[in-house]
């Protein structure tokens, strides 16, 4: 990923937070000699420096990803920035965004305990704390049957690149004008970018 120095994120906690908050990622690999991507929820295990997830078994991407260097993209908030918000007309439109690219080597997981823990972690993350649904309450035979339809995997992380393009290359007064416009927006991504820009001032 192209990352100008002023846009680089090197704070690990910030990086982990972007991954945590934007877990529905895009996983890229080479499949039959061509780039291939699948959109799926991924879980990052900091203590293992590894990512867990699973393919649908009918998705043939898994068949040739074993031992491949793959790329998982975690896309944070993003929004259009209009030059009409600036104090000058000598400007062009741009896009502000936050993104984390995680590279690693993929291995298919066979261990049933690891698979069960991974699926539990995924459900526990996204189910509301007050939800009546718990994976452990589901009939084991039903879970086993459903598990046959997936291919769980683990990605050992080898490199992380993280970028926050938040108008840092513009004067502070111009950044404040952009923040003001974004804070008045009804779009959630715009307000999130505004909050990140304000924190970055």
Buried (B, 14 or more C-beta within 10 A) or exposed (E): EEBEEEBEBEEEEBBBBBBEEBBEBBBBBBBEEEEBBBEBEBBBBEEEEBBBBBBEEEBEBBEBBEEBBBBBBBBBBBBEBEEEBBEEEEBEEBEBBBBBBBBBBBBBBEEEEEBBBBBEBBBEEEEEEEEEEEBEEEEEEEBEEEBEEBBBBBBEBEEBBBBBBBBBEBEEEBBBBBBEBBBEEEEEBBBBBBBBBBEEE
